[in-house]
């Protein structure tokens, strides 16, 4: 018997649900194809499903035919991308997560105060590239506490920090402390501005790790928040695996394992979680319970052009 404990919360957050619904409604209202710049969210199954329905995912705007309906992904885009779309006359629907847009607004506010910006985030991540491109100021990217001593700034008293939304309070606490120690006058947003979904899912995994022998995280390799969930399980001394779906399960993982904690990144659908449970039944009988946790009821409004779609 394998005892499976489901994390609460897990899976889709409000920003991801909104982004997927935007593409679905755009397909319904305007008909396929709908062009999406970059993956709408970082999940292979979600992207493939939307592709079968007529969404076309591209890396750059010049791959989109003139006049074709265009969607910007949940991660946000640089200001230059917005300008290029306007120059090409592309009709655009912006699926940027409202919490990412909030970070953009904070960055622009600090820029108007003539501050240089420290962005805490992962180099190369779509959200980070979009945020840097939205802030009209010098932006320094910091990934670890070790990066802080190397920062070269024009005026230590004119600094602000912002953070990638898929990092939690726990992820950023040490870096923010190091920044404040080196630059005592640095300003930044309240910790309540951190993405609620990231924090909740990480807190749930921390609770889960105390109840089970192993942790499985359903999510894609290029999903920052999914990778972090797996890392947290490992940091807490539990074998932890990031899997796309049930096909990735390996019988040798479960030798001597009596209990499994199961969660999913913010861009992974519940359907995949249910598929993993079915996959576990290939190895043994399964007993399922759901841990107590935060019930999320956040909802974000759709763009006006899709409200009636």
C-alpha positions as CSV (number, residue, x, y, z in Angstrom):
1,X,0.0,0.0,0.0
2,X,1.3,3.5,-0.9
3,X,-0.1,6.3,1.1
4,X,-0.4,9.4,-1.2
5,X,-0.8,12.8,0.5
6,X,-1.9,15.6,-1.9
7,X,-0.4,19.1,-1.2
8,X,-2.9,21.9,-0.7
9,X,-2.7,24.2,-2.6
10,X,-1.1,22.7,-5.8
11,X,-1.3,23.2,-9.5
12,X,-2.8,26.1,-11.4
13,X,-2.7,29.6,-10.0
14,X,-5.0,32.4,-11.0
15,X,-2.5,34.0,-13.4
16,X,-2.0,30.7,-15.2
17,X,-5.8,30.0,-15.4
18,X,-6.3,33.5,-16.8
19,X,-3.6,33.1,-19.4
20,X,-4.9,29.8,-20.7
21,X,-8.5,31.1,-20.7
22,X,-7.3,34.1,-22.8
23,X,-5.9,31.8,-25.5
24,X,-9.0,29.6,-25.4
25,X,-11.4,32.6,-25.7
26,X,-9.3,34.2,-28.4
27,X,-9.5,31.0,-30.4
28,X,-13.3,31.0,-29.9
29,X,-13.8,34.6,-30.8
30,X,-11.3,35.1,-33.6
31,X,-10.8,31.6,-34.8
32,X,-7.5,29.8,-35.4
33,X,-4.7,30.4,-35.8
34,X,-3.9,32.6,-32.8
35,X,-0.2,33.4,-32.4
36,X,1.4,33.3,-29.0
37,X,4.8,34.8,-28.3
38,X,6.7,32.2,-26.3
39,X,4.9,29.4,-24.3
40,X,1.8,30.8,-22.8
41,X,2.8,29.1,-19.5
42,X,5.7,26.8,-18.8
43,X,4.0,23.4,-19.2
44,X,4.5,21.1,-22.1
45,X,1.0,19.4,-21.9
46,X,-0.8,22.8,-21.7
47,X,1.1,24.1,-24.7
48,X,0.5,20.9,-26.8
49,X,-3.2,20.9,-26.0
50,X,-3.6,24.6,-27.1
51,X,-1.5,23.8,-30.2
52,X,-3.9,21.1,-31.3
53,X,-6.7,23.7,-31.0
54,X,-5.0,26.2,-33.3
55,X,-2.6,28.2,-31.1
56,X,0.8,28.7,-32.8
57,X,3.7,29.4,-30.5
58,X,6.6,31.5,-31.8
59,X,9.8,32.8,-30.4
60,X,9.8,36.2,-32.1
61,X,7.3,38.6,-33.5
62,X,8.7,38.4,-37.1
63,X,7.4,34.8,-37.3
64,X,3.8,36.2,-37.0
65,X,2.0,37.0,-40.3
66,X,0.9,40.6,-40.7
67,X,-2.5,41.3,-39.0
68,X,-2.6,38.0,-37.1
69,X,-4.1,38.0,-33.6
70,X,-1.2,37.9,-31.1
71,X,-1.1,36.9,-27.5
72,X,1.8,37.8,-25.1
73,X,2.5,35.1,-22.5
74,X,1.8,35.2,-18.8
75,X,5.5,36.0,-18.1
76,X,5.3,39.5,-19.7
77,X,7.3,41.0,-22.4
78,X,9.8,43.9,-22.8
79,X,8.6,47.3,-23.8
80,X,10.5,46.9,-27.1
81,X,8.4,43.9,-28.0
82,X,5.2,45.9,-27.4
83,X,6.6,48.6,-29.7
84,X,7.5,46.2,-32.4
85,X,4.0,44.7,-32.3
86,X,2.5,48.2,-32.7
87,X,4.9,49.0,-35.5
88,X,3.8,45.8,-37.4
89,X,0.2,46.6,-36.7
90,X,-0.4,43.3,-34.9
91,X,-3.6,43.2,-32.8
92,X,-2.4,42.1,-29.3
93,X,-4.0,40.5,-26.3
94,X,-1.8,40.8,-23.3
95,X,-1.9,37.7,-21.0
96,X,0.8,39.0,-18.6
97,X,0.0,37.9,-15.1
98,X,-1.3,40.9,-13.1
99,X,1.2,40.1,-10.4
100,X,4.0,40.3,-13.0
101,X,2.5,43.6,-14.3
102,X,2.6,44.9,-10.7
103,X,6.4,44.2,-10.6
104,X,6.8,46.2,-13.8
105,X,4.8,49.1,-12.3
106,X,7.0,49.0,-9.2
107,X,10.1,49.0,-11.3
108,X,8.9,52.0,-13.3
109,X,8.0,53.9,-10.2
110,X,11.5,53.4,-8.8
111,X,12.9,54.5,-12.1
112,X,11.0,57.7,-11.9
113,X,12.7,58.3,-8.6
114,X,16.0,58.1,-10.5
115,X,17.0,54.9,-8.7
116,X,19.0,52.0,-10.1
117,X,17.1,48.7,-9.8
118,X,18.3,45.4,-8.4
119,X,16.2,42.6,-9.8
120,X,16.2,39.3,-7.8
121,X,15.6,36.5,-10.3
122,X,16.9,33.8,-12.6
123,X,19.0,34.8,-15.6
124,X,17.4,33.9,-18.9
125,X,13.9,33.4,-17.5
126,X,11.2,34.9,-19.7
127,X,9.7,36.9,-16.8
128,X,13.1,38.4,-15.9
129,X,13.8,39.4,-19.5
130,X,10.4,41.0,-19.8
131,X,10.8,42.9,-16.5
132,X,14.3,44.2,-17.4
133,X,12.8,45.4,-20.7
134,X,9.9,47.2,-19.0
135,X,12.0,49.3,-16.6
136,X,13.6,52.5,-18.0
137,X,16.6,52.4,-15.6
138,X,19.8,50.5,-15.0
139,X,18.8,47.0,-13.8
140,X,21.3,44.8,-12.0
141,X,20.3,41.1,-11.9
142,X,21.1,39.3,-8.7
143,X,20.6,35.5,-8.4
144,X,22.3,34.6,-5.1
145,X,23.5,36.2,-1.9
146,X,27.0,35.8,-3.3
147,X,26.2,38.2,-6.2
148,X,25.5,41.1,-3.8
149,X,29.2,42.0,-2.9
150,X,30.0,42.3,-6.6
151,X,27.3,44.9,-7.4
152,X,28.7,48.1,-8.9
153,X,26.2,51.0,-8.5
154,X,26.4,54.7,-9.3
155,X,24.9,55.9,-6.1
156,X,24.4,53.5,-3.1
157,X,21.6,55.8,-1.7
158,X,19.5,55.7,-4.9
159,X,18.8,52.0,-5.1
160,X,15.6,49.8,-5.1
161,X,14.9,46.1,-5.5
162,X,12.2,44.1,-7.1
163,X,11.8,40.3,-7.4
164,X,10.7,37.7,-10.0
165,X,7.2,36.6,-9.0
166,X,8.0,32.9,-9.0
167,X,10.4,33.3,-6.1
168,X,8.9,33.1,-2.6
169,X,9.6,35.2,0.5
170,X,11.8,32.3,1.7
171,X,13.8,32.4,-1.6
172,X,14.4,36.1,-1.5
173,X,14.8,36.7,2.3
174,X,18.6,36.1,2.4
175,X,19.3,38.2,-0.7
176,X,17.2,41.1,0.5
177,X,19.0,41.0,3.9
178,X,22.4,41.0,2.2
179,X,21.3,44.0,0.0
180,X,20.1,45.9,3.1
181,X,23.3,45.2,4.9
182,X,25.4,46.5,2.1
183,X,23.0,49.3,1.0
184,X,21.1,50.4,4.2
185,X,18.9,53.0,2.3
186,X,17.8,50.5,-0.4
187,X,14.0,50.5,-0.8
188,X,11.7,47.7,-2.1
189,X,8.1,46.4,-2.1
190,X,6.5,44.9,1.0
191,X,6.8,41.1,1.3
192,X,3.1,40.9,0.9
193,X,3.7,41.8,-2.8
194,X,5.4,38.4,-3.4
195,X,3.3,36.1,-5.5
196,X,0.8,34.4,-3.2
197,X,0.8,31.2,-5.3
198,X,4.5,30.7,-5.2
199,X,4.6,31.2,-1.4
200,X,1.6,29.0,-0.7
201,X,2.9,26.0,-2.8
202,X,6.3,26.2,-1.2
203,X,4.9,26.3,2.3
204,X,2.7,23.3,1.4
205,X,5.7,21.3,0.3
206,X,7.6,22.2,3.5
207,X,4.6,20.9,5.5
208,X,4.3,17.8,3.2
209,X,8.0,16.9,3.7
210,X,7.3,16.2,7.4
211,X,4.6,13.7,6.6
212,X,6.0,11.5,3.8
213,X,8.9,9.4,2.6
214,X,9.2,11.0,-0.9
215,X,7.9,14.0,-2.8
216,X,6.8,14.0,-6.5
217,X,6.3,17.4,-8.2
218,X,4.3,17.4,-11.4
219,X,5.7,20.1,-13.7
220,X,7.9,20.9,-16.7
221,X,11.7,21.2,-16.6
222,X,11.5,24.8,-17.7
223,X,9.1,25.8,-15.0
224,X,11.0,27.8,-12.4
225,X,8.4,27.4,-9.6
226,X,8.2,23.6,-10.2
227,X,11.9,23.1,-10.0
228,X,12.0,25.1,-6.8
229,X,9.3,22.8,-5.2
230,X,11.5,19.8,-6.0
231,X,14.6,21.5,-4.5
232,X,12.7,22.3,-1.3
233,X,11.8,18.6,-0.8
234,X,15.4,17.7,-1.4
235,X,16.7,20.4,1.0
236,X,14.4,18.9,3.7
237,X,16.0,15.5,3.3
238,X,13.4,13.7,1.2
239,X,14.0,12.1,-2.2
240,X,12.2,14.5,-4.6
241,X,11.5,14.1,-8.3
242,X,10.2,16.6,-10.9
243,X,8.0,14.7,-13.5
244,X,6.1,15.8,-16.6
245,X,3.5,13.1,-16.1
246,X,2.9,9.5,-15.1
247,X,5.1,8.2,-17.9
248,X,8.2,9.5,-15.9
249,X,7.5,7.3,-12.8
250,X,10.2,4.7,-12.1
251,X,9.4,1.6,-10.0
252,X,12.8,1.6,-8.3
253,X,11.9,5.0,-6.7
254,X,9.3,3.3,-4.6
255,X,11.3,0.4,-3.1
256,X,10.8,0.7,0.7
257,X,8.6,3.8,0.3
258,X,5.3,3.8,2.2
259,X,4.2,7.4,1.7
260,X,4.4,9.8,-1.2
261,X,3.7,13.6,-1.2
262,X,2.3,14.8,-4.4
263,X,2.2,18.4,-5.6
264,X,2.2,20.3,-8.9
265,X,3.8,23.6,-10.1
266,X,1.6,26.6,-10.7
267,X,1.4,25.8,-14.5
268,X,0.6,22.1,-14.2
269,X,-3.1,21.0,-14.6
270,X,-4.8,18.8,-12.1
271,X,-5.4,16.3,-14.9
272,X,-1.7,15.4,-14.8
273,X,-1.9,14.9,-11.0
274,X,-4.7,12.5,-11.4
275,X,-2.8,10.7,-14.1
276,X,0.2,10.3,-11.7
277,X,-2.1,8.8,-9.1
278,X,-3.3,6.3,-11.7
279,X,0.3,5.6,-12.6
280,X,1.2,4.8,-9.0
281,X,-1.5,2.2,-8.9
282,X,0.7,0.2,-11.3
283,X,3.1,-0.4,-8.5
284,X,0.7,-1.0,-5.5
285,X,-2.6,-0.1,-4.0
286,X,-3.0,3.6,-3.3
287,X,-4.6,5.3,-0.4
288,X,-5.2,9.1,-1.0
289,X,-5.6,12.0,1.5
290,X,-5.3,15.7,1.1
291,X,-3.3,17.8,3.6
292,X,-4.9,20.8,5.3
293,X,-3.7,24.0,3.6
294,X,-4.6,27.4,2.2
295,X,-7.7,27.6,0.0
296,X,-7.0,30.0,-2.8
297,X,-9.9,32.0,-4.2
298,X,-8.0,34.7,-6.2
299,X,-9.4,35.5,-9.6
300,X,-8.1,38.0,-12.1
301,X,-10.1,39.9,-14.7
302,X,-9.9,39.1,-18.4
303,X,-8.9,41.7,-21.0
304,X,-11.9,43.7,-22.0
305,X,-11.9,42.4,-25.6
306,X,-12.5,38.9,-24.4
307,X,-15.0,39.4,-21.6
308,X,-17.9,38.5,-23.9
309,X,-16.1,35.8,-25.9
